[in-house]
Amino acid sequence: MTNPASPRPGRPRAVVRLIRTALVVLLAAVLTLTACAPFESSQPSAEAAATEGAPVGLERFYTQEVSWSSCEGSFECATVSVPVDYADPSGDTVKLSLIRLNGRNAKASLVVNPGGPGGSGVDMVKDSAKSMFSQKLLDSYSVIGFDPRGVKRSAPITCVNDAERDRMRQSTVDPSTDAGLQQAFAEQKALVDACATNSGPVLAHTDTVSAAKDLDIIRAAAARQVRLDYLGYSYGTFLGSTYASLFPDRVGRMVLDGALDSSLSNHEITVGQARAFEKAVHSYVRSCLTQSGCPLSGTEDDAVAQIQALIARVKDQPLNTSSGRKVTATDFVNGFILPLYNDRNWPALTQALGPALRGDGSGMLRLADLAADRESNGTYSSNSSFAFLAYNCLDYSTQSDPAAMRAEAAQLAEVSPTLGESFAYGGVNCRDWPAKPVRTPAPATYSGESTIMVLGTTGDPATPVEWAGSLRKQLGNAALLTWKGEGHTAYGRGSSCVDKAVDSYLVDGSAPTDGARC
């Protein structure tokens, strides 16, 4: 079977949605504070100051006029032009789509990123900002969301149509066999060729360093600030730490929630996530066994074994659904993983698992469709799977040698008996990508004066809490806040302790004591 735990269906890729973040909605202690730069320090003395110091050759992008107009009811929308290739700023350009929610007492703009890579910041602000963020934050900032290059409205990576995406999700190739692996390579090459044909020149430049340089143009041209105030979730923390490494003197107030350790290799990320998701499976099972109506039984280990047996059965025989569509192992595991991002969604998993154990995959298919951004009418509402592929193929080197992938598969099965097999064979994805990786994993570096706030969650399955501690050390001038909770990311997920700490930092300029816990 193709790797079902890949962030997108039909793709044997290990890095599971480096952030679906708090945007995933399937159903409906006071900290000691230390002083940090006052709120006004992020503001220019005049708007023109925001464009000072533009890199040579990029002046026209930094000084461009950005025209905001009403959209989506109470929001404003705009576009910002950026070069496709920063090594050739006189060449092709693309337009990035932005949205803004103005705060009634706003003294600054806060740029936000929901993660991914491939998540839409426009959708995040439009659909979730008013419910995710505190009123204090919304009053004090104009919140700006943007679709990064290659994502949805911003020169989107385009590969195949919706019907073909449905077909790809039905794939049952088993890359653990020689014949299956060759078929997986062939299918992935066909997809990559389609991406190259349909996406244009941006395909070779959809990478995080380029996106971070875009972010600085957004700071200057759209936010009109000398320093960037920023809130990034999951992959958005990687984008943020990359920005801080490139533009340390331009960092204002920066919150990195659900931190990704930029020094990790593709293999290290894969193993770390597999281990963390296995931990999340056990946390879910322990909770389920205490609830009436839980379809699992026996001890914790017994219940986990029941899930493992169900996945094995679906691998051999896809589940039927009321719609007539089948639930392959790929879809099953994608649907199973999605609720693990937020413990408030565990009841949705329980509700879907019961019928699945009896042979009805309808509930699991609904979860898998949510994970894939598939609407009930059969259309897909985003290109996030293709953007995810583009960013990861340029940001990381992957090992496509069969022996190496099989050795990794054995290690993954050891650290995650339930899901490890689903994280294996990620090297298939990028072997035939038309552009080579543009970075080598390395620790973030930061020499700026503004303290960066890093958040980690103890039960985070997608960005293990250890990564937050590592990133905090790399940044140097940073403060780590750890939340004892389940699920992915922390701010806006129900902890008043976390929310107050983040608001105090972003609005009042008071960073938490490094090492504080909620």
C-alpha positions as semicolon CSV with decimal commas, in nm:
position;residue;x (nm);y (nm);z (nm)
1;M;0,000;0,000;0,000
2;T;0,111;0,355;-0,044
3;N;0,196;0,525;0,279
4;P;-0,142;0,601;0,439
5;A;-0,002;0,834;0,700
6;S;0,135;1,064;0,439
7;P;-0,004;1,412;0,476
8;R;-0,194;1,368;0,156
9;P;-0,359;1,059;0,011
10;G;-0,164;0,835;-0,218
11;R;0,172;0,982;-0,126
12;P;0,432;0,772;0,056
13;R;0,558;1,063;0,257
14;A;0,651;1,054;0,621
15;V;0,613;1,412;0,740
16;V;0,249;1,413;0,842
17;R;0,099;1,756;0,777
18;L;0,347;1,973;0,953
19;I;0,057;2,145;1,067
20;R;-0,298;2,127;1,036
21;T;-0,287;2,333;1,358
22;A;-0,581;2,470;1,545
23;L;-0,767;2,507;1,218
24;V;-0,870;2,142;1,241
25;V;-1,232;2,142;1,357
26;L;-1,414;1,818;1,291
27;L;-1,724;1,888;1,501
28;A;-1,866;2,133;1,589
29;A;-0,149;2,969;3,624
30;V;-0,021;3,327;3,624
31;L;0,328;3,336;3,471
32;T;0,617;3,543;3,599
33;L;0,687;3,793;3,323
34;T;1,006;3,958;3,213
35;A;1,025;4,280;3,019
36;C;1,066;4,285;2,645
37;A;1,060;4,567;2,391
38;P;0,761;4,803;2,428
39;F;0,478;4,771;2,179
40;E;0,575;5,082;1,988
41;S;0,921;4,943;1,913
42;S;0,777;4,736;1,630
43;Q;0,642;5,047;1,461
44;P;0,822;5,277;1,217
45;S;0,856;5,643;1,296
46;A;0,714;5,691;0,949
47;E;0,582;5,446;0,690
48;A;0,880;5,513;0,466
49;A;1,111;5,367;0,731
50;A;0,961;5,023;0,667
51;T;1,118;5,008;0,322
52;E;1,464;5,123;0,425
53;G;1,741;4,870;0,388
54;A;1,580;4,679;0,103
55;P;1,825;4,432;-0,053
56;V;1,990;4,558;-0,368
57;G;1,777;4,484;-0,672
58;L;1,460;4,435;-0,467
59;E;1,377;4,799;-0,399
60;R;1,073;4,802;-0,629
61;F;0,918;4,513;-0,438
62;Y;0,973;4,674;-0,099
63;T;0,834;5,011;-0,207
64;Q;0,536;4,885;-0,410
65;E;0,196;5,035;-0,338
66;V;-0,039;4,781;-0,181
67;S;-0,408;4,853;-0,233
68;W;-0,643;4,706;0,028
69;S;-1,010;4,669;-0,062
70;S;-1,314;4,532;0,121
71;C;-1,376;4,160;0,085
72;E;-1,543;3,870;0,263
73;G;-1,764;4,098;0,471
74;S;-1,557;4,264;0,741
75;F;-1,217;4,190;0,588
76;E;-0,983;4,360;0,344
77;C;-0,786;4,187;0,069
78;A;-0,478;4,278;-0,134
79;T;-0,195;4,127;-0,334
80;V;0,181;4,177;-0,309
81;S;0,423;4,111;-0,595
82;V;0,742;3,912;-0,528
83;P;1,012;3,773;-0,759
84;V;0,986;3,408;-0,854
85;D;1,364;3,371;-0,825
86;Y;1,545;3,595;-0,577
87;A;1,868;3,534;-0,767
88;D;1,704;3,702;-1,068
89;P;1,473;3,975;-0,930
90;S;1,431;4,129;-1,275
91;G;1,271;3,807;-1,402
92;D;0,927;3,657;-1,350
93;T;0,708;3,770;-1,061
94;V;0,410;3,622;-0,878
95;K;0,137;3,781;-0,672
96;L;0,075;3,669;-0,314
97;S;-0,282;3,693;-0,184
98;L;-0,336;3,865;0,153
99;I;-0,631;3,926;0,382
100;R;-0,656;4,162;0,678
101;L;-0,885;4,186;0,979
102;N;-0,847;4,532;1,128
103;G;-0,843;4,567;1,505
104;R;-1,043;4,856;1,647
105;N;-0,745;4,980;1,853
106;A;-0,472;4,840;1,629
107;K;-0,128;4,993;1,663
108;A;0,043;4,730;1,448
109;S;-0,013;4,440;1,212
110;L;0,038;4,076;1,311
111;V;0,122;3,842;1,024
112;V;0,008;3,482;1,081
113;N;0,081;3,147;0,919
114;P;-0,120;2,826;0,987
115;G;0,151;2,580;0,886
116;G;0,153;2,301;0,633
117;P;0,360;2,364;0,437
118;G;0,063;2,434;0,215
119;G;-0,182;2,586;0,462
120;S;-0,371;2,896;0,353
121;G;-0,325;3,197;0,578
122;V;-0,607;3,371;0,394
123;D;-0,847;3,092;0,490
124;M;-0,711;3,086;0,844
125;V;-0,789;3,454;0,903
126;K;-1,117;3,450;0,710
127;D;-1,259;3,136;0,870
128;S;-1,096;3,111;1,211
129;A;-0,932;3,430;1,339
130;K;-1,242;3,555;1,519
131;S;-1,281;3,227;1,708
132;M;-0,914;3,129;1,752
133;F;-0,767;3,454;1,876
134;S;-0,856;3,642;2,193
135;Q;-1,051;3,965;2,174
136;K;-0,754;4,141;2,332
137;L;-0,535;4,034;2,042
138;L;-0,798;4,115;1,779
139;D;-0,851;4,462;1,925
140;S;-0,479;4,539;1,941
141;Y;-0,363;4,418;1,601
142;S;-0,468;4,416;1,241
143;V;-0,424;4,045;1,165
144;I;-0,280;3,969;0,822
145;G;-0,299;3,623;0,667
146;F;-0,135;3,528;0,339
147;D;-0,112;3,234;0,106
148;P;0,261;3,160;0,066
149;R;0,402;3,112;-0,283
150;G;0,269;2,791;-0,436
151;V;-0,036;2,782;-0,207
152;K;-0,400;2,810;-0,317
153;R;-0,437;3,171;-0,439
154;S;-0,065;3,255;-0,472
155;A;0,070;3,098;-0,793
156;P;-0,056;2,758;-0,675
157;I;0,132;2,438;-0,747
158;T;-0,107;2,258;-0,981
159;C;-0,078;1,891;-1,069
160;V;-0,390;1,684;-1,144
161;N;-0,765;1,737;-1,144
162;D;-1,009;1,637;-0,871
163;A;-1,115;1,310;-1,035
164;E;-0,752;1,205;-1,060
165;R;-0,698;1,294;-0,694
166;D;-0,985;1,063;-0,605
167;R;-0,830;0,789;-0,816
168;M;-0,491;0,834;-0,649
169;R;-0,651;0,788;-0,308
170;Q;-0,767;0,442;-0,415
171;S;-0,410;0,323;-0,474
172;T;-0,318;0,004;-0,290
173;V;0,043;-0,027;-0,401
174;D;0,267;-0,199;-0,146
175;P;0,618;-0,046;-0,169
176;S;0,761;-0,308;0,067
177;T;0,774;-0,544;-0,234
178;D;1,006;-0,493;-0,529
179;A;0,719;-0,479;-0,778
180;G;0,516;-0,248;-0,555
181;L;0,808;-0,011;-0,506
182;Q;0,865;0,019;-0,880
183;Q;0,495;0,087;-0,931
184;A;0,507;0,353;-0,659
185;F;0,803;0,521;-0,832
186;A;0,617;0,512;-1,164
187;E;0,296;0,657;-1,021
188;Q;0,484;0,931;-0,838
189;K;0,683;1,022;-1,148
190;A;0,359;1,064;-1,341
191;L;0,233;1,299;-1,070
192;V;0,558;1,496;-1,061
193;D;0,557;1,530;-1,439
194;A;0,203;1,669;-1,420
195;C;0,310;1,918;-1,153
196;A;0,599;2,035;-1,371
197;T;0,373;2,073;-1,674
198;N;0,095;2,262;-1,496
199;S;0,269;2,479;-1,237
200;G;0,512;2,698;-1,427
201;P;0,845;2,843;-1,308
202;V;0,737;2,883;-0,945
203;L;0,769;2,505;-0,906
204;A;1,149;2,532;-0,877
205;H;1,125;2,812;-0,620
206;T;0,856;2,694;-0,380
207;D;1,087;2,666;-0,082
208;T;1,100;2,808;0,270
209;V;1,395;3,043;0,220
210;S;1,213;3,208;-0,070
211;A;0,893;3,222;0,136
212;A;1,081;3,390;0,423
213;K;1,213;3,653;0,183
214;D;0,853;3,703;0,066
215;L;0,759;3,754;0,429
216;D;1,000;4,046;0,456
217;I;0,842;4,211;0,153
218;I;0,501;4,163;0,317
219;R;0,638;4,327;0,631
220;A;0,761;4,631;0,442
221;A;0,501;4,675;0,167
222;A;0,179;4,550;0,328
223;A;0,229;4,580;0,705
224;R;0,442;4,895;0,669
225;Q;0,647;4,814;0,977
226;V;1,015;4,832;1,054
227;R;0,986;4,502;1,240
228;L;0,775;4,197;1,175
229;D;0,522;4,090;1,438
230;Y;0,442;3,726;1,361
231;L;0,251;3,423;1,487
232;G;0,337;3,093;1,319
233;Y;0,199;2,747;1,389
234;S;0,389;2,423;1,320
235;Y;0,557;2,455;0,980
236;G;0,493;2,827;1,034
237;T;0,756;2,808;1,310
238;F;1,009;2,686;1,054
239;L;0,914;2,976;0,829
240;G;0,946;3,211;1,129
241;S;1,283;3,081;1,246
242;T;1,411;3,098;0,888
243;Y;1,301;3,461;0,875
244;A;1,472;3,531;1,208
245;S;1,793;3,377;1,076
246;L;1,782;3,586;0,758
247;F;1,653;3,914;0,903
248;P;1,741;3,922;1,275
249;D;1,718;4,302;1,299
250;R;1,368;4,296;1,148
251;V;1,215;4,067;1,413
252;G;0,959;4,232;1,637
253;R;0,731;4,012;1,845
254;M;0,743;3,657;1,717
255;V;0,552;3,357;1,854
256;L;0,650;3,010;1,725
257;D;0,385;2,760;1,834
258;G;0,434;2,387;1,774
259;A;0,801;2,428;1,696
260;L;0,988;2,248;1,422
261;D;1,361;2,196;1,483
262;S;1,521;2,327;1,164
263;S;1,840;2,128;1,227
264;L;1,665;1,793;1,174
265;S;1,704;1,587;0,860
266;N;1,409;1,441;0,675
267;H;1,480;1,104;0,836
268;E;1,497;1,250;1,186
269;I;1,166;1,432;1,138
270;T;1,002;1,113;1,014
271;V;1,119;0,904;1,309
272;G;1,031;1,177;1,560
273;Q;0,679;1,213;1,427
274;A;0,621;0,838;1,411
275;R;0,721;0,807;1,777
276;A;0,504;1,105;1,878
277;F;0,198;0,978;1,692
278;E;0,234;0,638;1,860
279;K;0,232;0,820;2,193
280;A;-0,083;1,005;2,083
281;V;-0,253;0,676;1,988
282;H;-0,200;0,549;2,341
283;S;-0,325;0,876;2,492
284;Y;-0,641;0,854;2,282
285;V;-0,696;0,489;2,373
286;R;-0,659;0,556;2,746
287;S;-0,922;0,827;2,720
288;C;-1,154;0,619;2,503
289;L;-1,152;0,325;2,745
290;T;-1,290;0,551;3,020
291;Q;-1,584;0,664;2,803
292;S;-1,917;0,491;2,756
293;G;-1,959;0,385;2,396
294;C;-1,590;0,326;2,333
295;P;-1,569;0,049;2,069
296;L;-1,236;-0,073;2,209
297;S;-1,202;-0,306;2,505
298;G;-0,960;-0,469;2,748
299;T;-0,636;-0,310;2,859
300;E;-0,466;-0,020;2,688
301;D;-0,239;-0,260;2,501
302;D;-0,538;-0,475;2,406
303;A;-0,718;-0,173;2,261
304;V;-0,415;-0,055;2,064
305;A;-0,378;-0,408;1,927
306;Q;-0,740;-0,391;1,808
307;I;-0,661;-0,075;1,611
308;Q;-0,351;-0,237;1,465
309;A;-0,552;-0,541;1,359
310;L;-0,814;-0,318;1,196
311;I;-0,550;-0,132;0,994
312;A;-0,406;-0,466;0,880
313;R;-0,753;-0,582;0,768
314;V;-0,816;-0,260;0,575
315;K;-0,480;-0,301;0,403
316;D;-0,596;-0,637;0,270
317;Q;-0,960;-0,543;0,213
318;P;-1,072;-0,178;0,186
319;L;-1,385;-0,086;0,381
320;N;-1,721;-0,028;0,215
321;T;-1,910;0,298;0,271
322;S;-2,266;0,419;0,228
323;S;-2,155;0,635;-0,066
324;G;-2,011;0,342;-0,257
325;R;-1,656;0,471;-0,228
326;K;-1,395;0,247;-0,068
327;V;-1,174;0,330;0,230
328;T;-0,823;0,213;0,154
329;A;-0,554;0,185;0,419
330;T;-0,424;0,521;0,294
331;D;-0,754;0,693;0,363
332;F;-0,812;0,501;0,684
333;V;-0,487;0,610;0,843
334;N;-0,522;0,969;0,719
335;G;-0,868;0,978;0,874
336;F;-0,744;0,816;1,194
337;I;-0,456;1,061;1,234
338;L;-0,655;1,378;1,179
339;P;-0,844;1,382;1,514
340;L;-0,518;1,321;1,700
341;Y;-0,425;1,683;1,625
342;N;-0,679;1,804;1,882
343;D;-0,810;1,603;2,178
344;R;-1,143;1,783;2,148
345;N;-1,189;1,584;1,828
346;W;-1,123;1,244;1,985
347;P;-1,499;1,176;2,016
348;A;-1,524;1,208;1,637
349;L;-1,265;0,934;1,601
350;T;-1,451;0,715;1,848
351;Q;-1,773;0,769;1,655
352;A;-1,608;0,662;1,329
353;L;-1,410;0,369;1,471
354;G;-1,710;0,177;1,601
355;P;-1,873;0,123;1,260
356;A;-1,531;0,066;1,101
357;L;-1,471;-0,227;1,334
358;R;-1,801;-0,367;1,203
359;G;-1,699;-0,316;0,839
360;D;-1,857;0,025;0,765
361;G;-1,595;0,284;0,672
362;S;-1,832;0,577;0,615
363;G;-1,719;0,771;0,923
364;M;-1,351;0,713;0,851
365;L;-1,403;0,831;0,495
366;R;-1,554;1,157;0,622
367;L;-1,245;1,212;0,835
368;A;-1,016;1,124;0,544
369;D;-1,199;1,370;0,320
370;L;-1,150;1,642;0,581
371;A;-0,780;1,559;0,590
372;A;-0,765;1,581;0,211
373;D;-0,973;1,902;0,190
374;R;-1,234;1,721;-0,019
375;E;-1,581;1,875;-0,020
376;S;-1,905;1,676;-0,021
377;N;-1,959;1,759;-0,389
378;G;-1,634;1,587;-0,486
379;T;-1,423;1,897;-0,534
380;Y;-1,103;1,970;-0,344
381;S;-1,090;2,310;-0,175
382;S;-0,713;2,347;-0,170
383;N;-0,392;2,244;-0,342
384;S;-0,223;2,180;-0,008
385;S;-0,105;1,829;-0,094
386;F;0,079;1,956;-0,401
387;A;0,225;2,257;-0,221
388;F;0,336;2,028;0,062
389;L;0,518;1,811;-0,189
390;A;0,690;2,108;-0,352
391;Y;0,816;2,261;-0,028
392;N;0,943;1,933;0,112
393;C;1,120;1,831;-0,207
394;L;1,311;2,162;-0,209
395;D;1,364;2,197;0,167
396;Y;1,490;1,843;0,237
397;S;1,704;1,577;0,076
398;T;1,542;1,233;0,083
399;Q;1,690;0,887;0,045
400;S;1,527;0,693;-0,240
401;D;1,759;0,393;-0,235
402;P;1,540;0,083;-0,176
403;A;1,772;-0,068;0,084
404;A;1,788;0,256;0,280
405;M;1,410;0,301;0,270
406;R;1,354;-0,055;0,390
407;A;1,598;-0,004;0,675
408;E;1,408;0,312;0,770
409;A;1,078;0,121;0,746
410;A;1,206;-0,134;0,997
411;Q;1,309;0,142;1,237
412;L;0,971;0,314;1,201
413;A;0,785;-0,009;1,273
414;E;0,989;-0,044;1,591
415;V;0,923;0,307;1,724
416;S;0,558;0,304;1,612
417;P;0,401;-0,042;1,586
418;T;0,062;0,110;1,501
419;L;0,153;0,371;1,240
420;G;0,522;0,326;1,160
421;E;0,463;0,135;0,838
422;S;0,251;0,427;0,720
423;F;0,541;0,670;0,756
424;A;0,781;0,462;0,548
425;Y;0,902;0,497;0,188
426;G;0,889;0,875;0,184
427;G;1,191;0,874;-0,045
428;V;0,961;0,783;-0,334
429;N;0,808;1,132;-0,333
430;C;1,097;1,348;-0,443
431;R;1,324;1,119;-0,644
432;D;1,201;1,264;-0,973
433;W;1,129;1,620;-0,863
434;P;1,261;1,848;-1,139
435;A;1,452;2,080;-0,902
436;K;1,713;1,983;-0,645
437;P;1,689;2,069;-0,273
438;V;1,804;2,423;-0,198
439;R;1,898;2,385;0,168
440;T;2,087;2,161;0,405
441;P;1,926;2,120;0,749
442;A;2,104;2,339;1,003
443;P;2,026;2,497;1,340
444;A;1,845;2,828;1,336
445;T;2,061;3,127;1,416
446;Y;1,935;3,452;1,564
447;S;2,117;3,763;1,681
448;G;1,829;4,008;1,715
449;E;1,737;4,216;2,019
450;S;1,371;4,107;2,041
451;T;1,298;3,800;2,252
452;I;1,122;3,527;2,050
453;M;0,851;3,322;2,223
454;V;0,854;2,945;2,156
455;L;0,565;2,718;2,252
456;G;0,565;2,340;2,290
457;T;0,286;2,097;2,386
458;T;0,374;1,782;2,580
459;G;0,132;1,561;2,386
460;D;0,193;1,711;2,042
461;P;0,196;1,431;1,781
462;A;0,313;1,636;1,481
463;T;0,585;1,853;1,635
464;P;0,713;1,666;1,942
465;V;0,768;1,886;2,246
466;E;1,143;1,816;2,240
467;W;1,169;2,013;1,917
468;A;1,048;2,328;2,094
469;G;1,330;2,299;2,347
470;S;1,585;2,248;2,071
471;L;1,463;2,547;1,873
472;R;1,464;2,767;2,181
473;K;1,833;2,682;2,241
474;Q;1,924;2,750;1,880
475;L;1,759;3,093;1,881
476;G;1,943;3,207;2,193
477;N;1,737;3,517;2,269
478;A;1,413;3,328;2,322
479;A;1,172;3,215;2,594
480;L;1,014;2,869;2,602
481;L;0,663;2,809;2,733
482;T;0,549;2,445;2,762
483;W;0,183;2,344;2,784
484;K;0,089;2,013;2,942
485;G;-0,176;1,914;2,693
486;E;-0,274;1,680;2,412
487;G;-0,281;1,769;2,045
488;H;-0,097;1,996;1,808
489;T;0,002;2,353;1,905
490;A;-0,119;2,551;2,207
491;Y;-0,243;2,906;2,152
492;G;-0,616;2,933;2,092
493;R;-0,689;2,574;2,196
494;G;-0,852;2,636;2,533
495;S;-0,573;2,695;2,782
496;S;-0,631;3,030;2,952
497;C;-0,276;3,009;3,088
498;V;-0,127;2,983;2,738
499;D;-0,360;3,241;2,589
500;K;-0,285;3,498;2,860
501;A;0,088;3,443;2,823
502;V;0,081;3,488;2,445
503;D;-0,144;3,795;2,470
504;S;0,079;3,948;2,735
505;Y;0,378;3,902;2,507
506;L;0,222;4,014;2,179
507;V;0,008;4,299;2,313
508;D;0,185;4,414;2,628
509;G;0,544;4,323;2,542
510;S;0,600;4,089;2,837
511;A;0,768;3,760;2,752
512;P;0,719;3,461;2,984
513;T;1,004;3,346;3,201
514;D;1,208;3,101;2,998
515;G;1,108;2,748;3,099
516;A;0,759;2,845;3,224
517;R;0,487;2,580;3,210
518;C;0,109;2,587;3,181
